[in-house]
Amino acid sequence: DWSHSFACVELVLLTALACVLEVQTTIKFNIGDECKPFAAMMNDRSLLGLAGLSFAASDACFSAAPSFGPGCAALLGSLALRSLAWRTAAGADPAAAACGALGKHR
C-alpha cells in the first residue's frame, strides 16, 4: 500500500544520503565561476566592514556543510523494524507479508 506513511521511507533516506554526499558537487556545478569577479570584495574585511558585514569575509564563494540529524537514525530504525516484521510474518518473504496483511495474497 503506497499511501501508507512509511511506504516510501527508503526513498527519503536515499535522497538524504545523496544530498549529503553530493551537495558540494551540485554547488560547484550550479555556481561555477560566478563568484570570481567578486573574490576581491569577498576577502576584503575593511570593505565589508563598511556595510557591517566584516564577519562574512571569506575566500570561499559558497560553502555548505550538510550532515545527518537524529531523525535519520529514527527513519533507518523504523525501516529496519518494518523489514524485520515483514520477514518474520511471511517466513522470509516480504512480498507475501505485505500482500497477506492486506488480504490480497492467496
KOLTORDREN-755893 format. One record per residue (C-alpha): residue number from 0; residue in three letters; z, x, y. Coordinates in nm, 2 decimals. Layout:
REM residues N
<n=NUM; res=ALA; z=Z; x=X; y=Y>
...
***
This chain:
REM residues 106
<n=0; res=ASP; z=0.00; x=0.00; y=0.00>
<n=1; res=TRP; z=-0.13; x=0.19; y=0.31>
<n=2; res=SER; z=0.06; x=-0.03; y=0.55>
<n=3; res=HIS; z=0.40; x=0.10; y=0.42>
<n=4; res=SER; z=0.58; x=0.31; y=0.69>
<n=5; res=PHE; z=0.59; x=0.62; y=0.47>
<n=6; res=ALA; z=0.24; x=0.59; y=0.32>
<n=7; res=CYS; z=0.08; x=0.85; y=0.54>
<n=8; res=VAL; z=0.37; x=1.09; y=0.59>
<n=9; res=GLU; z=0.16; x=1.36; y=0.41>
<n=10; res=LEU; z=-0.10; x=1.34; y=0.69>
<n=11; res=VAL; z=0.17; x=1.36; y=0.96>
<n=12; res=LEU; z=0.31; x=1.67; y=0.80>
<n=13; res=LEU; z=-0.03; x=1.83; y=0.76>
<n=14; res=THR; z=-0.12; x=1.75; y=1.12>
<n=15; res=ALA; z=0.21; x=1.90; y=1.24>
<n=16; res=LEU; z=0.15; x=2.22; y=1.04>
<n=17; res=ALA; z=-0.20; x=2.25; y=1.18>
<n=18; res=CYS; z=-0.07; x=2.21; y=1.53>
<n=19; res=VAL; z=0.20; x=2.47; y=1.49>
<n=20; res=LEU; z=-0.03; x=2.73; y=1.33>
<n=21; res=GLU; z=-0.35; x=2.68; y=1.53>
<n=22; res=VAL; z=-0.23; x=2.58; y=1.88>
<n=23; res=GLN; z=-0.29; x=2.93; y=2.03>
<n=24; res=THR; z=-0.65; x=2.94; y=1.89>
<n=25; res=THR; z=-0.71; x=2.60; y=2.04>
<n=26; res=ILE; z=-0.58; x=2.71; y=2.38>
<n=27; res=LYS; z=-0.79; x=3.02; y=2.38>
<n=28; res=PHE; z=-1.10; x=2.82; y=2.29>
<n=29; res=ASN; z=-1.04; x=2.54; y=2.55>
<n=30; res=ILE; z=-0.93; x=2.76; y=2.84>
<n=31; res=GLY; z=-1.14; x=3.07; y=2.76>
<n=32; res=ASP; z=-1.19; x=3.28; y=3.08>
<n=33; res=GLU; z=-1.10; x=3.01; y=3.32>
<n=34; res=CYS; z=-0.79; x=3.20; y=3.43>
<n=35; res=LYS; z=-0.95; x=3.53; y=3.51>
<n=36; res=PRO; z=-1.02; x=3.45; y=3.88>
<n=37; res=PHE; z=-0.65; x=3.36; y=3.93>
<n=38; res=ALA; z=-0.50; x=3.65; y=3.74>
<n=39; res=ALA; z=-0.41; x=3.84; y=4.06>
<n=40; res=MET; z=-0.24; x=3.54; y=4.21>
<n=41; res=MET; z=-0.05; x=3.45; y=3.89>
<n=42; res=ASN; z=0.10; x=3.80; y=3.87>
<n=43; res=ASP; z=0.20; x=3.83; y=4.24>
<n=44; res=ARG; z=0.57; x=3.72; y=4.27>
<n=45; res=SER; z=0.57; x=3.75; y=4.65>
<n=46; res=LEU; z=0.27; x=3.53; y=4.69>
<n=47; res=LEU; z=0.41; x=3.27; y=4.45>
<n=48; res=GLY; z=0.75; x=3.31; y=4.63>
<n=49; res=LEU; z=0.59; x=3.16; y=4.94>
<n=50; res=ALA; z=0.54; x=2.84; y=4.75>
<n=51; res=GLY; z=0.88; x=2.86; y=4.58>
<n=52; res=LEU; z=0.72; x=2.95; y=4.25>
<n=53; res=SER; z=0.82; x=3.31; y=4.21>
<n=54; res=PHE; z=0.98; x=3.22; y=3.87>
<n=55; res=ALA; z=0.63; x=3.12; y=3.75>
<n=56; res=ALA; z=0.48; x=3.47; y=3.78>
<n=57; res=SER; z=0.32; x=3.56; y=3.45>
<n=58; res=ASP; z=0.04; x=3.77; y=3.31>
<n=59; res=ALA; z=-0.04; x=3.50; y=3.06>
<n=60; res=CYS; z=-0.26; x=3.22; y=3.17>
<n=61; res=PHE; z=-0.11; x=2.96; y=2.94>
<n=62; res=SER; z=0.13; x=3.00; y=2.66>
<n=63; res=ALA; z=0.28; x=2.75; y=2.41>
<n=64; res=ALA; z=0.54; x=2.82; y=2.15>
<n=65; res=PRO; z=0.54; x=2.53; y=1.91>
<n=66; res=SER; z=0.80; x=2.50; y=1.63>
<n=67; res=PHE; z=0.92; x=2.26; y=1.37>
<n=68; res=GLY; z=1.22; x=2.05; y=1.45>
<n=69; res=PRO; z=1.48; x=1.89; y=1.22>
<n=70; res=GLY; z=1.27; x=1.57; y=1.19>
<n=71; res=CYS; z=1.01; x=1.77; y=1.00>
<n=72; res=ALA; z=1.26; x=1.85; y=0.73>
<n=73; res=ALA; z=1.36; x=1.49; y=0.71>
<n=74; res=LEU; z=1.00; x=1.39; y=0.66>
<n=75; res=LEU; z=0.94; x=1.66; y=0.40>
<n=76; res=GLY; z=1.26; x=1.54; y=0.22>
<n=77; res=SER; z=1.15; x=1.18; y=0.22>
<n=78; res=LEU; z=0.81; x=1.28; y=0.08>
<n=79; res=ALA; z=0.97; x=1.48; y=-0.20>
<n=80; res=LEU; z=1.21; x=1.20; y=-0.29>
<n=81; res=ARG; z=0.93; x=0.94; y=-0.29>
<n=82; res=SER; z=0.71; x=1.16; y=-0.51>
<n=83; res=LEU; z=1.00; x=1.22; y=-0.75>
<n=84; res=ALA; z=1.08; x=0.84; y=-0.76>
<n=85; res=TRP; z=0.72; x=0.76; y=-0.84>
<n=86; res=ARG; z=0.70; x=1.02; y=-1.11>
<n=87; res=THR; z=1.03; x=0.91; y=-1.27>
<n=88; res=ALA; z=0.94; x=0.54; y=-1.25>
<n=89; res=ALA; z=0.60; x=0.58; y=-1.42>
<n=90; res=GLY; z=0.67; x=0.86; y=-1.66>
<n=91; res=ALA; z=0.50; x=1.13; y=-1.46>
<n=92; res=ASP; z=0.21; x=0.90; y=-1.35>
<n=93; res=PRO; z=0.24; x=0.85; y=-0.97>
<n=94; res=ALA; z=-0.06; x=0.62; y=-0.95>
<n=95; res=ALA; z=0.08; x=0.39; y=-1.22>
<n=96; res=ALA; z=0.41; x=0.38; y=-1.05>
<n=97; res=ALA; z=0.26; x=0.28; y=-0.72>
<n=98; res=CYS; z=0.04; x=0.01; y=-0.87>
<n=99; res=GLY; z=0.31; x=-0.10; y=-1.12>
<n=100; res=ALA; z=0.56; x=-0.15; y=-0.83>
<n=101; res=LEU; z=0.30; x=-0.38; y=-0.67>
<n=102; res=GLY; z=0.23; x=-0.57; y=-0.99>
<n=103; res=LYS; z=-0.14; x=-0.46; y=-0.99>
<n=104; res=HIS; z=-0.13; x=-0.22; y=-1.29>
<n=105; res=ARG; z=-0.19; x=-0.37; y=-1.64>
***
